Every structure is written in structure tokens, then in C-alpha cells.
Amino acid sequence: MMTAKVVNPFKELQHNGHMYNAGDTYPTEGFVAKAERVFFLTGVHPKYNKIYLAEVAIDEQEESEELVLEHPKHTGGGYYELSNGDKVKGKDEAIKAESALKSGE
């Protein structure tokens, strides 16, 4: 199971519109945190320019292959490969670019 600390309030549409406040644990009881969603929420949101989750914890007893975030993948020299094959310099820039890809922008 994957959990994280909420650092900025947001309404989670994937959790029936549940409102998360700073300091809450994500996900709330009765919901599951999907790796892709956690990855998106820990990156800088392209529209609101803030992150919503931090301090991600993974329960080691869960299936690791479901929890591994494959992209952006560090390729060396400060470059990261995105899921579409593009290469971006800088971790923060790569996270932003991957988040934009996953959100369909």
C-alpha cells in the first residue's frame, strides 16, 4: 500500500470528491492510492503550480511491480527519459513534463 502526506488542500475526484486538507494522510480510509496518481500529485501541478503530496511511503509487502514509477527514468548526466521517449534535462523539469504527458496536455 502506498500512502503520502497532504501538503496542500485539494478535492480528489478519483475518491468521490473527497476533500483532503494539509496534514491529512492520502488516501483516506476506503480508498487506494494508485502509483500514477501519487506520482502526479507529488509533481508540480501544471495549472496551479503547486504540489499536493509529499513523504510518500510504500508498504514493502505489496507487489513491487505495481508500485514502481518507471518514468521519468534517470539516464545519466542530469537527463531523464519520459514515457514517450523524449529526454529532458533536470529532475524537476522531467517530473513536470511527465505529469503533463499523463494528464493529456
N, CA, C and O of each residue as an XYZ file, in Angstrom:
420
protein
N       0.850     -1.186      0.000
C       0.000      0.000      0.000
C       0.888      1.241      0.000
O       1.942      1.269      0.635
N       0.454      2.232     -0.703
C       1.185      3.479     -0.818
C       0.400      4.558     -0.079
O      -0.812      4.682     -0.257
N       1.093      5.339      0.750
C       0.464      6.460      1.447
C       1.352      7.684      1.291
O       2.531      7.571      0.956
N       0.773      8.857      1.538
C       1.530     10.096      1.441
C       0.898     11.136      2.359
O      -0.239     10.984      2.805
N       1.651     12.185      2.630
C       1.164     13.286      3.456
C       0.662     14.397      2.529
O       1.349     14.779      1.581
N      -0.519     14.903      2.803
C      -1.086     16.011      2.032
C      -0.425     17.311      2.501
O      -0.401     17.606      3.696
N       0.111     18.088      1.548
C       0.773     19.347      1.897
C      -0.006     20.575      1.427
O       0.247     21.681      1.905
N      -0.934     20.402      0.515
C      -1.821     21.470      0.066
C      -3.210     20.874     -0.119
O      -3.336     19.762     -0.631
N      -4.254     21.591      0.287
C      -5.610     21.042      0.174
C      -6.036     20.847     -1.284
O      -5.685     21.634     -2.163
N      -6.799     19.779     -1.514
C      -7.337     19.529     -2.850
C      -8.532     18.595     -2.755
O      -8.696     17.856     -1.784
N      -9.354     18.649     -3.781
C     -10.519     17.774     -3.897
C     -10.147     16.639     -4.837
O      -9.833     16.875     -6.004
N     -10.182     15.407     -4.339
C      -9.777     14.241     -5.123
C     -10.990     13.663     -5.838
O     -11.813     12.976     -5.233
N     -11.089     13.945     -7.118
C     -12.220     13.466     -7.909
C     -12.205     11.951     -8.059
O     -13.254     11.339     -8.264
N     -11.025     11.338     -7.960
C     -10.938      9.885     -8.059
C     -11.351      9.186     -6.763
O     -11.438      7.959     -6.715
N     -11.604      9.964     -5.723
C     -12.072      9.422     -4.441
C     -13.437     10.029     -4.099
O     -13.661     10.489     -2.980
N     -14.333     10.020     -5.071
C     -15.703     10.525     -4.896
C     -15.755     11.962     -4.392
O     -16.649     12.318     -3.625
N     -14.808     12.784     -4.816
C     -14.805     14.193     -4.443
C     -14.348     14.467     -3.024
O     -14.607     15.546     -2.490
N     -13.666     13.502     -2.399
C     -13.192     13.690     -1.021
C     -12.261     14.890     -0.945
O     -11.373     15.045     -1.784
N     -12.460     15.737      0.052
C     -11.618     16.912      0.259
C     -10.478     16.558      1.202
O     -10.710     16.187      2.352
N      -9.253     16.671      0.717
C      -8.060     16.431      1.527
C      -7.514     17.779      1.984
O      -7.440     18.726      1.202
N      -7.135     17.856      3.253
C      -6.558     19.072      3.817
C      -5.101     18.836      4.178
O      -4.685     17.695      4.381
N      -4.325     19.908      4.258
C      -2.916     19.794      4.624
C      -2.802     19.044      5.946
O      -3.518     19.335      6.904
N      -1.887     18.070      5.983
C      -1.685     17.259      7.174
C      -2.406     15.928      7.138
O      -2.078     15.032      7.915
N      -3.394     15.774      6.242
C      -4.117     14.506      6.108
C      -3.209     13.445      5.499
O      -2.191     13.756      4.880
N      -3.596     12.191      5.687
C      -2.913     11.079      5.036
C      -3.704     10.697      3.794
O      -4.925     10.549      3.839
N      -2.988     10.540      2.685
C      -3.586     10.137      1.417
C      -3.201      8.701      1.149
O      -2.017      8.381      1.252
N      -4.100      7.835      0.818
C      -5.541      8.031      0.660
C      -6.261      7.865      1.991
O      -5.740      7.262      2.929
N      -7.460      8.409      2.050
C      -8.278      8.250      3.237
C      -8.809      6.818      3.279
O      -8.779      6.105      2.275
N      -9.283      6.415      4.425
C      -9.772      5.045      4.599
C     -10.841      4.705      3.557
O     -11.744      5.497      3.289
N     -10.715      3.533      2.990
C     -11.672      3.074      1.995
C     -11.241      3.301      0.558
O     -11.920      2.867     -0.373
N     -10.109      3.985      0.370
C      -9.604      4.249     -0.975
C      -8.180      3.734     -1.113
O      -7.477      3.539     -0.122
N      -7.765      3.514     -2.360
C      -6.425      3.010     -2.654
C      -5.673      4.079     -3.434
O      -6.232      4.737     -4.312
N      -4.404      4.241     -3.102
C      -3.550      5.186     -3.823
C      -2.907      4.475     -5.003
O      -2.136      3.534     -4.819
N      -3.218      4.918     -6.205
C      -2.602      4.360     -7.405
C      -1.281      5.086     -7.645
O      -1.192      6.304     -7.486
N      -0.261      4.327     -8.028
C       1.085      4.884     -8.209
C       1.089      6.059     -9.183
O       1.737      7.072     -8.918
N       0.384      5.945    -10.295
C       0.356      7.032    -11.278
C      -0.229      8.301    -10.683
O       0.269      9.399    -10.936
N      -1.284      8.153     -9.896
C      -1.931      9.323     -9.300
C      -1.037      9.963     -8.250
O      -0.932     11.188     -8.186
N      -0.394      9.146     -7.430
C       0.514      9.676     -6.416
C       1.656     10.411     -7.098
O       2.045     11.494     -6.662
N       2.199      9.828     -8.169
C       3.262     10.473     -8.918
C       2.809     11.844     -9.420
O       3.541     12.826     -9.300
N       1.606     11.906     -9.979
C       1.080     13.176    -10.490
C       0.948     14.198     -9.371
O       1.339     15.353     -9.538
N       0.397     13.781     -8.222
C       0.145     14.704     -7.113
C       1.413     15.131     -6.380
O       1.400     16.140     -5.676
N       2.513     14.381     -6.530
C       3.773     14.798     -5.916
C       4.557     15.728     -6.833
O       5.501     16.385     -6.396
N       4.173     15.783     -8.085
C       4.809     16.706     -9.023
C       4.125     18.061     -8.981
O       3.033     18.197     -8.428
N       4.762     19.049     -9.558
C       4.185     20.390     -9.620
C       3.034     20.373    -10.617
O       3.214     20.037    -11.787
N       1.842     20.742    -10.132
C       0.653     20.745    -10.982
C       0.840     21.775    -12.093
O       1.202     22.918    -11.814
N       0.600     21.391    -13.344
C       0.861     22.300    -14.458
C      -0.004     23.559    -14.451
O       0.434     24.599    -14.941
N      -1.200     23.491    -13.916
C      -2.088     24.656    -13.904
C      -1.941     25.475    -12.624
O      -1.897     26.704    -12.680
N      -1.864     24.805    -11.467
C      -1.868     25.507    -10.181
C      -0.478     25.738     -9.595
O      -0.336     26.426     -8.584
N       0.544     25.168    -10.225
C       1.934     25.387     -9.850
C       2.223     25.077     -8.377
O       2.938     25.822     -7.708
N       1.662     23.975     -7.883
C       1.952     23.534     -6.524
C       1.882     22.022     -6.464
O       1.303     21.382     -7.342
N       2.477     21.453     -5.421
C       2.392     20.018     -5.205
C       1.321     19.764     -4.146
O       1.001     20.646     -3.349
N       0.778     18.561     -4.146
C      -0.276     18.232     -3.192
C       0.120     17.130     -2.220
O      -0.445     17.038     -1.131
N       1.078     16.297     -2.597
C       1.505     15.203     -1.727
C       3.017     15.210     -1.544
O       3.760     15.626     -2.433
N       3.464     14.741     -0.368
C       4.885     14.584     -0.073
C       5.041     13.391      0.865
O       4.053     12.798      1.296
N       6.253     13.055      1.169
C       6.554     11.976      2.115
C       5.822     10.679      1.761
O       5.097     10.116      2.581
N       6.023     10.226      0.546
C       5.374      9.002      0.072
C       6.004      7.795      0.758
O       7.227      7.677      0.835
N       5.155      6.904      1.254
C       5.618      5.671      1.901
C       5.003      4.482      1.173
O       3.827      4.497      0.810
N       5.819      3.454      0.967
C       5.358      2.251      0.284
C       5.507      1.079      1.229
O       6.584      0.844      1.776
N       4.420      0.342      1.420
C       4.458     -0.870      2.233
C       5.175     -1.935      1.421
O       4.694     -2.331      0.359
N       6.301     -2.397      1.898
C       7.138     -3.345      1.163
C       6.460     -4.687      0.909
O       6.931     -5.451      0.067
N       5.381     -4.995      1.602
C       4.715     -6.276      1.425
C       3.836     -6.305      0.184
O       3.406     -7.377     -0.244
N       3.568     -5.162     -0.390
C       2.748     -5.096     -1.602
C       3.580     -5.528     -2.804
O       4.808     -5.570     -2.731
N       2.924     -5.841     -3.887
C       3.607     -6.220     -5.121
C       4.401     -5.024     -5.636
O       3.818     -4.008     -6.015
N       5.698     -5.136     -5.652
C       6.552     -4.006     -6.010
C       6.374     -3.574     -7.455
O       6.515     -2.387     -7.750
N       6.072     -4.482     -8.361
C       5.959     -4.094     -9.768
C       4.803     -3.147    -10.005
O       4.855     -2.360    -10.951
N       3.762     -3.186     -9.191
C       2.650     -2.262     -9.349
C       3.005     -0.876     -8.840
O       2.412      0.108     -9.283
N       3.957     -0.772     -7.921
C       4.250      0.487     -7.269
C       5.437      1.226     -7.868
O       5.679      2.383     -7.522
N       6.166      0.595     -8.740
C       7.348      1.222     -9.323
C       6.922      2.265    -10.345
O       6.141      1.991    -11.256
N       7.450      3.452    -10.169
C       7.195      4.515    -11.130
C       8.333      4.473    -12.145
O       9.475      4.788    -11.811
N       8.028      4.087    -13.373
C       9.070      3.880    -14.363
C       9.566      5.170    -15.006
O      10.706      5.225    -15.467
N       8.750      6.186    -15.044
C       9.146      7.423    -15.710
C       8.807      8.617    -14.851
O       7.798      8.596    -14.146
N       9.604      9.641    -14.889
C      10.803      9.764    -15.704
C      11.930      8.895    -15.163
O      12.088      8.743    -13.952
N      12.708      8.329    -16.077
C      13.800      7.427    -15.719
C      15.126      8.161    -15.909
O      15.404      8.699    -16.980
N      15.939      8.174    -14.851
C      17.239      8.839    -14.923
C      18.152      8.083    -15.883
O      18.348      6.876    -15.741
N      18.707      8.795    -16.857
C      19.570      8.154    -17.847
C      21.026      8.573    -17.702
O      21.889      8.103    -18.444
N      21.299      9.456    -16.747
C      22.673      9.905    -16.503
C      22.905     11.310    -17.001
O      22.218     11.789    -17.903
N      23.881     11.964    -16.404
C      24.248     13.313    -16.831
C      23.164     14.348    -16.595
O      23.140     15.383    -17.261
N      22.266     14.082    -15.655
C      21.195     15.029    -15.364
C      20.011     14.933    -16.311
O      19.109     15.770    -16.259
N      20.001     13.922    -17.178
C      18.913     13.753    -18.137
C      17.956     12.654    -17.679
O      18.354     11.688    -17.027
N      16.687     12.827    -18.037
C      15.635     11.879    -17.686
C      14.829     11.548    -18.925
O      14.524     12.424    -19.733
N      14.487     10.282    -19.068
C      13.677      9.839    -20.200
C      12.220      9.786    -19.774
O      11.888      9.229    -18.727
N      11.353     10.370    -20.594
C       9.916     10.373    -20.335
C       9.280      9.129    -20.941
O       9.920      8.410    -21.709
N       8.035      8.880    -20.600
C       7.342      7.692    -21.094
C       7.153      7.706    -22.610
O       6.945      6.653    -23.213
N       7.222      8.885    -23.234
C       7.086      8.950    -24.690
C       8.428      8.882    -25.408
O       8.484      9.001    -26.632
N       9.529      8.688    -24.641
C      10.854      8.566    -25.228
C      11.644      9.855    -25.272
O      12.847      9.824    -25.531
N      11.003     10.996    -25.027
C      11.725     12.267    -25.021
C      12.689     12.306    -23.848
O      12.475     11.644    -22.832
N      13.761     13.092    -23.997
C      14.722     13.276    -22.913
C      14.655     14.723    -22.455
O      14.561     15.650    -23.259
N      14.706     14.888    -21.139
C      14.604     16.213    -20.533
C      15.742     16.365    -19.532
O      16.073     15.418    -18.819
N      16.344     17.551    -19.477
C      17.416     17.796    -18.510
C      16.809     18.346    -17.224
O      16.016     19.287    -17.253
N      17.189     17.754    -16.104
C      16.732     18.211    -14.790
C      15.543     17.412    -14.288
O      14.570     17.184    -15.007
N      15.650     16.990    -13.026
C      14.608     16.155    -12.430
C      13.270     16.886    -12.348
O      12.235     16.332    -12.720
N      13.286     18.128    -11.863
C      12.035     18.881    -11.728
C      11.350     19.082    -13.072
O      10.133     18.933    -13.186
N      12.131     19.417    -14.082
C      11.572     19.604    -15.423
C      11.001     18.295    -15.962
O       9.957     18.289    -16.616
N      11.690     17.184    -15.685
C      11.221     15.880    -16.156
C       9.915     15.497    -15.471
O       9.013     14.956    -16.111
N       9.810     15.774    -14.181
C       8.573     15.469    -13.452
C       7.417     16.294    -14.004
O       6.319     15.773    -14.198
N       7.659     17.570    -14.255
C       6.613     18.428    -14.837
C       6.187     17.909    -16.212
O       4.997     17.812    -16.510
N       7.172     17.581    -17.037
C       6.872     17.110    -18.392
C       6.119     15.785    -18.362
O       5.177     15.596    -19.132
N       6.518     14.867    -17.488
C       5.829     13.565    -17.389
C       4.422     13.753    -16.870
O       3.496     13.091    -17.338
N       4.241     14.658    -15.896
C       2.899     14.938    -15.377
C       1.999     15.481    -16.475
O       0.828     15.110    -16.566
N       2.548     16.367    -17.314
C       1.776     16.914    -18.427
C       1.402     15.819    -19.416
O       0.291     15.814    -19.946
N       2.326     14.889    -19.670
C       2.017     13.766    -20.571
C       0.883     12.927    -20.026
O      -0.037     12.564    -20.759
N       0.947     12.617    -18.743
C      -0.043     11.739    -18.128
C      -1.406     12.405    -18.012
O      -2.435     11.729    -18.003
N      -1.411     13.740    -17.924
C      -2.693     14.430    -17.822
C      -3.269     14.753    -19.193
O      -4.359     15.316    -19.298
N      -2.533     14.395    -20.248
C      -3.049     14.573    -21.606
C      -2.807     15.931    -22.221
O      -3.438     16.276    -23.220
N      -1.911     16.707    -21.649
C      -1.643     18.041    -22.199
C      -0.634     17.987    -23.318
O      -0.294     19.020    -23.893
